[in-house]
Amino acid sequence: MDMYQACRHHMNRRVRIQTRCGECYEGVIVNVDRDNVYLRTSGDARISGWFGPGFGFGPGFGLLTLSLFTLLAIFLI
């Protein structure tokens, strides 16, 4: 299963995503397109990605955009 299909399969579920660089992110997959996965994160999640303009889910929440190319693994948590 490619990363696009894996992300689609895990939509609206809490996941931990590991990138090829070894970074890990936790959140809920809220969207995926052919290039990116969009992860809704909480205030305690590790954040080091790009936040799109106008995205937000209240205090302590944001939308993290990760390139599908950089993903190594997805784990349900």
Secondary structure, DSSP 8 states (H G I E B T S, - for coil): --HHHHHHHTTTSEEEEEETTS-EEEEEEEEE-SSEEEEEE-TTS---SEE-TT---STT-EEEEEEGGGEEEEEE-
